[in-house]
Amino acid sequence: MKYICEVCGYPYLIEPPYDKNGNGSYIICPCCGFEFGYDDYPDKEKSIIDWRNNWIENGYIWFSEKKAPPINWNPQKQLINIVK
């Protein structure tokens, strides 16, 4: 099962960003670099929005140096995966 990054909409996280109690998984999104449970402290909603805005303003830079972006990766289209 794949999970979606709540920051950038990357649809291939290997575990959910948060558990059923809202605790972060400490997974790092290879696309935007957000670490759930760490980068979202102390205000989860504000942190996610701020990180997303910074990622967009800096040109949608792919974070991971070890994992390549998917073939035909389009970060603008990827953002539609975010349901809010």
LOPA-737842 format. One line per 3 residues: their letters; for each residue x, y, z of N, C-alpha, C, CB. Coordinates in pm, 1 decimal. Glycine has a CB too. Layout:
N
a> X,Y,Z,X,Y,Z,X,Y,Z,X,Y,Z ~ ...;
This chain:
84
mky> 83.8,-117.8,0.0,0.0,0.0,0.0,88.6,124.5,0.0,-95.5,-0.4,121.6 ~ 48.9,223.8,-75.8,122.9,349.4,-83.4,42.2,459.0,-14.5,153.2,387.6,-231.3 ~ 112.8,559.2,35.1,49.9,669.0,108.0,91.5,802.1,46.9,87.4,664.2,257.9;
ice> 10.4,904.2,68.7,32.6,1035.5,8.4,93.3,1132.0,109.6,-98.9,1092.4,-46.6 ~ 194.7,1206.1,65.5,254.2,1310.7,147.3,154.3,1425.4,158.8,389.7,1359.7,87.0 ~ 126.3,1467.4,280.5,31.3,1575.6,304.1,89.1,1712.5,269.5,-13.4,1574.2,448.5;
vcg> 218.2,1718.4,247.3,283.9,1844.9,213.8,283.8,1868.0,62.7,428.3,1846.4,267.6 ~ 334.6,1770.0,-12.9,355.5,1790.0,-156.4,267.9,1702.1,-245.6,498.7,1764.6,-189.2 ~ 195.4,1608.2,-185.3,110.1,1520.6,-265.3,180.7,1401.4,-326.3,48.0,1598.6,-373.1;
ypy> 307.8,1379.8,-292.7,380.3,1264.1,-344.5,303.7,1137.1,-307.1,526.4,1259.8,-288.8 ~ 265.6,1055.6,-405.3,175.3,943.6,-378.3,240.5,808.3,-350.3,85.6,928.1,-491.9 ~ 368.8,806.3,-318.5,436.2,677.4,-303.5,508.6,659.8,-169.8,534.3,660.0,-414.7;
lie> 460.7,722.1,-62.3,523.2,698.6,68.3,498.6,553.1,107.6,466.7,796.9,177.6 ~ 595.7,490.7,172.8,584.0,349.1,205.4,509.5,323.8,336.7,721.3,287.6,212.6 ~ 481.7,428.2,412.4,400.7,415.8,533.0,322.5,544.8,552.2,489.0,384.9,657.7;
ppy> 214.3,538.6,630.6,134.3,660.2,648.6,212.6,766.7,725.1,3.5,627.9,722.7 ~ 191.0,893.9,692.1,260.4,1001.4,762.4,226.5,1006.1,911.5,226.6,1134.1,698.5 ~ 102.0,972.4,945.6,54.9,976.2,1084.3,-21.8,847.9,1115.1,-34.7,1101.2,1109.6;
dkn> -15.4,805.7,1242.2,-94.3,689.5,1282.6,-236.7,733.2,1316.1,-29.1,617.9,1404.0 ~ -319.9,640.6,1357.6,-461.1,671.3,1385.1,-479.0,770.3,1499.3,-536.1,544.2,1417.2 ~ -375.5,788.6,1582.0,-381.0,884.9,1691.9,-320.4,1019.9,1655.2,-309.8,829.0,1812.5;
gng> -274.6,1032.9,1530.0,-216.2,1158.3,1484.3,-68.3,1173.9,1513.5,-288.5,1270.5,1545.3 ~ -2.9,1067.9,1558.2,140.4,1073.2,1585.3,219.6,1055.4,1455.7,180.1,965.1,1688.0 ~ 322.7,1135.9,1439.6,404.9,1128.5,1319.8,483.4,999.3,1310.0,499.1,1244.3,1315.5;
syi> 503.2,951.2,1188.1,574.2,825.4,1164.1,725.3,843.8,1152.9,522.1,760.4,1038.1 ~ 770.2,967.4,1143.8,911.5,1002.0,1123.8,962.9,959.2,987.4,996.4,938.4,1231.8 ~ 870.7,930.5,895.3,909.3,903.9,757.2,942.5,1037.7,691.1,795.4,828.3,679.1;
icp> 1043.2,1036.6,605.8,1082.9,1157.2,532.6,1037.6,1142.1,388.4,1237.8,1181.0,540.7 ~ 963.2,1239.0,340.7,917.3,1235.5,202.4,1037.7,1255.4,109.9,808.3,1344.6,176.7 ~ 1061.0,1163.6,16.0,1175.2,1179.3,-74.2,1158.3,1295.1,-170.9,1197.1,1052.4,-151.8;
ccg> 1036.2,1340.3,-187.8,1008.2,1448.7,-281.3,1036.2,1586.5,-220.1,863.5,1441.1,-327.3 ~ 970.4,1617.2,-108.2,983.6,1752.0,-50.1,1073.7,1757.0,73.0,847.4,1805.0,-13.3 ~ 1106.7,1641.4,131.6,1197.5,1636.3,245.6,1133.0,1655.4,381.3,1300.7,1737.7,228.8;
fef> 1001.8,1665.1,387.5,932.2,1684.9,515.1,937.2,1557.1,597.4,785.3,1728.2,491.9 ~ 972.6,1568.9,726.4,974.4,1454.3,817.5,855.4,1464.7,911.9,1108.4,1447.9,897.6 ~ 761.3,1372.7,895.4,639.3,1372.0,976.7,672.4,1330.4,1119.1,533.0,1277.1,916.2;
gyd> 630.1,1414.2,1214.5,660.6,1390.2,1354.4,777.2,1475.1,1402.3,690.7,1244.1,1376.6 ~ 847.5,1537.6,1309.6,961.0,1623.9,1344.7,941.6,1765.4,1289.2,1092.7,1563.7,1291.3 ~ 926.2,1776.4,1157.6,913.3,1908.5,1094.9,777.2,1972.2,1119.8,937.2,1897.5,945.8;
dyp> 684.7,1898.4,1177.2,550.6,1950.5,1200.8,528.9,1997.4,1344.5,449.0,1845.4,1166.4 ~ 635.6,2008.4,1421.0,625.0,2054.2,1559.5,652.9,2203.2,1567.2,722.3,1976.6,1650.7 ~ 582.6,2283.2,1643.2,474.1,2251.0,1735.1,334.2,2262.5,1672.3,482.5,2341.0,1854.7;
dke> 322.8,2319.0,1553.2,191.7,2341.1,1491.7,185.5,2266.5,1358.7,164.5,2493.4,1470.8 ~ 123.8,2149.7,1361.2,121.1,2061.0,1244.2,66.8,2130.2,1120.0,37.6,1938.2,1274.0 ~ -50.8,2189.3,1128.5,-115.5,2250.0,1011.0,-30.5,2363.2,952.5,-255.1,2303.5,1048.7;
ksi> 17.4,2451.8,1038.9,99.0,2565.2,993.4,230.7,2515.9,933.7,126.6,2662.8,1110.3 ~ 291.3,2416.8,997.2,419.0,2363.7,947.5,404.5,2303.4,808.8,473.9,2258.8,1043.4 ~ 297.5,2228.2,787.7,273.7,2165.5,657.5,254.4,2272.0,550.0,150.6,2072.7,663.5;
idw> 173.4,2372.2,579.3,147.7,2479.8,481.9,275.3,2558.4,453.5,37.4,2575.0,533.6 ~ 347.5,2594.7,558.5,472.2,2671.1,540.5,574.1,2592.5,459.4,532.2,2708.8,676.6 ~ 589.4,2462.7,490.3,686.1,2378.8,417.5,647.7,2369.8,270.3,693.9,2236.8,479.6;
rnn> 517.2,2348.0,246.1,468.9,2338.1,107.9,496.9,2467.4,32.0,317.9,2306.5,105.3 ~ 465.0,2580.2,93.0,487.3,2709.3,27.2,634.6,2732.0,-2.7,434.0,2822.9,113.7 ~ 721.8,2696.6,91.0,866.0,2711.3,68.4,913.9,2619.1,-42.9,943.6,2682.2,197.2;
wie> 863.2,2496.8,-44.6,900.6,2399.9,-148.9,859.9,2453.7,-286.4,833.5,2261.2,-122.5 ~ 740.4,2506.8,-296.1,692.1,2563.2,-422.7,773.8,2686.1,-461.3,542.5,2600.0,-412.2 ~ 793.1,2778.4,-367.8,867.3,2901.6,-395.5,1012.1,2874.5,-436.9,865.2,2991.8,-273.4;
ngy> 1068.5,2764.1,-388.2,1207.2,2729.9,-422.6,1218.0,2645.5,-548.2,1272.1,2656.8,-308.1 ~ 1106.7,2628.1,-619.6,1111.9,2561.4,-749.4,1082.5,2413.1,-748.9,1243.0,2581.6,-807.6 ~ 1009.7,2363.4,-647.5,970.4,2221.2,-643.1,1092.2,2128.6,-651.9,872.7,2189.4,-758.0;
iwf> 1194.8,2158.6,-578.4,1318.9,2080.8,-586.5,1300.3,1943.5,-523.5,1434.5,2155.5,-517.3 ~ 1338.1,1838.8,-598.6,1333.3,1701.8,-549.2,1435.0,1687.8,-437.5,1360.8,1599.1,-663.1 ~ 1394.2,1635.7,-322.3,1477.8,1630.6,-202.5,1581.2,1517.1,-202.0,1390.1,1617.1,-82.6;
sek> 1538.0,1396.3,-229.1,1623.7,1279.0,-212.1,1737.4,1273.2,-314.0,1540.7,1153.4,-222.1 ~ 1855.5,1245.7,-261.9,1970.4,1224.5,-349.8,1985.3,1076.7,-384.3,2099.0,1277.0,-283.8 ~ 1916.8,989.5,-310.3,1928.4,844.7,-331.5,1813.2,788.5,-413.0,1935.5,773.1,-198.6;
kap> 1697.1,847.3,-403.6,1579.2,800.0,-475.7,1545.0,901.4,-584.0,1458.2,778.3,-379.0 ~ 1539.7,856.1,-707.2,1508.7,944.9,-820.3,1358.8,972.6,-826.5,1557.0,882.6,-953.8 ~ 1322.2,1087.0,-882.4,1179.5,1113.7,-900.3,1117.7,1014.2,-998.1,1157.4,1257.6,-949.9;
pin> 986.4,992.7,-986.6,919.9,902.0,-1080.7,936.1,951.4,-1224.8,770.0,888.7,-1045.7 ~ 928.3,860.0,-1318.5,934.5,895.9,-1460.5,819.7,992.2,-1489.7,926.4,768.1,-1552.9 ~ 849.1,1096.2,-1566.8,750.8,1199.6,-1602.2,694.8,1272.7,-1480.4,636.8,1137.5,-1680.1;
wnp> 775.1,1284.8,-1375.8,733.5,1351.6,-1253.0,692.5,1495.2,-1282.1,846.3,1348.3,-1148.6 ~ 575.6,1533.3,-1233.2,524.7,1668.6,-1249.9,475.8,1716.8,-1113.5,410.1,1674.1,-1357.5 ~ 556.1,1796.5,-1043.3,519.1,1837.2,-907.9,390.3,1919.2,-901.1,630.8,1916.4,-847.5;
qkq> 362.9,2000.6,-1003.3,239.6,2078.8,-1001.4,117.3,1986.9,-1006.9,237.1,2178.3,-1119.1 ~ 120.7,1886.2,-1092.5,9.4,1790.9,-1100.9,0.4,1705.9,-974.6,25.3,1700.2,-1224.1 ~ 115.0,1675.7,-916.0,119.9,1595.5,-794.2,44.0,1662.5,-679.0,265.2,1570.9,-753.8;
lin> 44.9,1793.9,-676.6,-22.1,1867.5,-569.3,-173.0,1841.0,-563.6,2.4,2015.7,-586.5 ~ -232.4,1795.1,-672.1,-376.2,1767.8,-668.9,-408.5,1646.7,-580.6,-428.6,1744.4,-811.1 ~ -306.7,1569.4,-542.2,-328.3,1456.0,-452.7,-360.1,1498.1,-309.6,-206.6,1367.3,-452.8;
ivk> -336.3,1623.8,-278.3,-360.3,1673.0,-143.1,-508.0,1706.5,-130.1,-271.5,1797.3,-111.0 ~ -572.4,1640.6,-36.7,-716.0,1663.3,-13.5,-730.3,1752.1,109.1,-793.9,1527.4,5.9 ~ -766.3,1876.5,85.9,-788.2,1971.8,197.7,-885.7,2074.8,152.3,-655.6,2039.5,244.8;
